[in-house]
Amino acid sequence: MAGKSSDGAGFTEDEKAAMKQRAEELKAMKGLKGAAKLAKENEACLAAIEKLEGGDRAIGQRVHVIVLEEAPHLRPKTFYGFPAYANEDGKVVVFYQPASKFNTRYGTVSFDEPAQLDDGPMWPVSFAVLEVTDAVEAKLRELVRNAAPTG
C-alpha cells in the first residue's frame, strides 16, 4: 500500500499530508468573514478540482456541477484538500475524495454527518465512482437533493 507507515503503526505519509492540508485550509480562512470567506473557499474548491488529473478531474468537475445545480445553497470549499460543499453552518455535507489522493482504485463521493441520508439504523454514506455515466449522475443528483434539502 502506497504511503504505508514503515512500522505499521501510526499515520501513513499520505494521511499526514492530508492533515497538513487541512491545517493549511483552516489557516488560509482565518480572519475571513462573509463574502470574502465564501469567495476564498470557492476559489480553493475550484483549484482543488483543477489540480486533479484524468478521471479524477472529470468526476470532480461533474460533482461540482451536480452539487451547484441540485443544492445551490451548499457552499464550495475544500476539506482535507478535497472538493467539498458545506451547509450554512460551514459543516461539510458532501465531498469528493479522488483516487489519486491515497493511490486507491476508485474515488469516492462521500456524505458527512450533516447529510440527511438517514434510512433506518444503517445507510450508505460513501459511493465509489469510476466514471459519471447517465445512471451515476442521476443517482448522485438524487443523493445530493436528499442530503441537503432546501428549507
HELIX and SHEET records of a PDB file:
HELIX    1   1 GLU A   13  MET A   29  1                                  17    
HELIX    2   2 GLY A   34  LYS A   51  1                                  18    
HELIX    3   3 GLY A   54  GLU A   70  1                                  17    
HELIX    4   4 ALA A   99  LYS A  101  5                                   3    
HELIX    5   5 ASP A  134  ALA A  147  1                                  14    
SHEET    1   A 5 ARG A  75  PHE A  79  0                                        
SHEET    2   A 5 PHE A  82  ALA A  86 -1                                        
SHEET    3   A 5 VAL A  92  GLN A  97 -1                                        
SHEET    4   A 5 GLY A 107  PHE A 111 -1                                        
SHEET    5   A 5 SER A 126  VAL A 129 -1                                        
END                                                                             
